Structure formats: C-alpha cells, structure tokens
Amino acid sequence: MIILGVLVIWAIPSRSADPEVLRPRVPAHQIKAAKAVTNPLPAAPETVEKGKAVYHGKGFCVTCHGPDGTGLGNIPGLVGKLPRNFTDKAWQKARTDGELMWILRNGSPGTAMAPFVPLVLTEEEAWQVLLYVRAFGHD
C-alpha cells in the first residue's frame, strides 16, 4: 500500500516540472536590468498585510491566482500559461522581485497577465503585493 502511495505521488505532475513555468517572462534584452531592481519596502508584517489587502481587493489578484496563491491548478496543455502558482518554491526561487515588478508593469508575454502598474496599482501597492506573494512560498 505504501508503494502504491509513493507511485501515485510520483505520477502527479508538478507545474514547476515543466520548463515553461520557470521560463523568464522578461525579454532577454531587459532581464539584467529587471533582476537588478529590488523591493524598496521592508518585509515587515504590516507591509505584507497591506499587500494581502491589495491582493484580495483593489488588485483583484485573487481572481486568477486564488485566495491560497495556487492559481488555477494543473490543467494539461496549459502549463506555463496559467496564472502562477505562488506556492511553487521552484518558481519563487527562480524569479527575482525585479522580474515580478517588470511583469506588473508590462504584463506577462504569452499569458493572460495584463499590466497593472500604473493602471490599477501604484508602484508602492505593487511592491506590497509582491511581499505578500513571496509569503506564499514560505513554510
């Protein structure tokens, strides 16, 4: 019975197993500059809480990424195009805050992610949301 359980877990596809999920969305000629950008806000609990409020409210991030940050799940054929699973530790490790801010400003090419800064969010609100998004990747 234990062996069957291990085989079932092994057979469940991971969204991060597909290289498309980990592919940078920032164009190659802009990636170095994007990676150099850092979040100017402290990862203090009150700042993360502000990010949570924006995520669930004004930013309506919750609509696509879900209340738990897992996105829309693992739908065959759509890996890499679905809203990011913010709980994916491999994805969290692969993307810098600067890259994520670039996406909030420019959208995510090849996906339905549209630009949010400055149309929906201020830059400060975007940094707050990114701190909250990073909280999904912690144990």
C-alpha positions, 0 to 999 in steps of 0.5 A: 500500500505504501508503494502504491502511495509513493507511485501515485505521488510520483505520477502527479505532475508538478507545474514547476516540472515543466520548463515553461513555468520557470521560463523568464517572462522578461525579454532577454534584452531587459532581464539584467536590468529587471533582476537588478531592481529590488523591493524598496519596502521592508518585509515587515508584517504590516507591509505584507498585510497591506499587500494581502489587502491589495491582493484580495481587493483593489488588485483583484489578484485573487481572481486568477491566482486564488485566495491560497496563491495556487492559481488555477491548478494543473490543467494539461496543455496549459502549463506555463500559461496559467496564472502562477502558482505562488506556492511553487518554491521552484518558481519563487526561487527562480524569479527575482522581485525585479522580474515580478515588478517588470511583469506588473508593469508590462504584463506577462508575454504569452499569458493572460497577465495584463499590466497593472502598474500604473493602471490599477496599482501604484508602484508602492501597492505593487511592491506590497503585493509582491511581499505578500506573494513571496509569503506564499512560498514560505513554510 
